[in-house]
Amino acid sequence: MRWVRNIFAELFGLFVDDGSFAVAIVLWVGLVALGIRRLALPSAWQAVLLFAGLGLILAVSALRSARRR
């Protein structure tokens, strides 16, 4: 049964290289989806908020990866 676990680990690795990066994206999208309703922002600002957060997550992940190398 170990080979089944290895297959799933390889499949997961194909789509998720950095687990914390993926978790941060999912959390941000979830927070924005829930928080946008409460803020009552115009749709253009909603998109800006989502994009800015995702860009910040990407920049932090890239800097963290660069420091490791």
For each residue, the residues with C-beta under 8 A, 3 or more apart:
1: 4 5
2: 5 6
3: 6 7
4: 1 7 8
5: 1 2 8 9
6: 2 3 9 10
7: 3 4 10 11
8: 4 5 11 12
9: 5 6 12 13
10: 6 7 13 14
11: 7 8 14 15
12: 8 9 15 16
13: 9 10 16 17
14: 10 11
15: 11 12
16: 12 13 19 22
17: 13 21
18: 21 22 61 65
19: 16 22 23
20: 23 24 61
21: 17 18 24 25 57 61
22: 16 18 19 25 26
23: 19 20 26 27
24: 20 21 27 28 57 61
25: 21 22 28 29 54 57
26: 22 23 29 30
27: 23 24 30 31
28: 24 25 31 32 50 53 54 57
29: 25 26 32 33 50
30: 26 27 33 34
31: 27 28 34 35
32: 28 29 35 36 46 49 50 53
33: 29 30 36
34: 30 31 37 38
35: 31 32 38 39
36: 32 33 39 41 46 49
37: 34 40
38: 34 35
39: 35 36
40: 37
41: 36 45 46 49
42: 45 46
43: 46 47
44: 47 48
45: 41 42 48 49
46: 32 36 41 42 43 49 50
47: 43 44 50 51
48: 44 45 51 52
49: 32 36 41 45 46 52 53
50: 28 29 32 46 47 53 54
51: 47 48 54 55
52: 48 49 55 56
53: 28 32 49 50 56 57
54: 25 28 50 51 57 58
55: 51 52 58 59
56: 52 53 59 60
57: 21 24 25 28 53 54 60 61
58: 54 55 61 62
59: 55 56 62 63
60: 56 57 63 64
61: 18 20 21 24 57 58 64 65
62: 58 59 65 66
63: 59 60 66 67
64: 60 61 67 68
65: 18 61 62 68 69
66: 62 63 69
67: 63 64
68: 64 65
69: 65 66
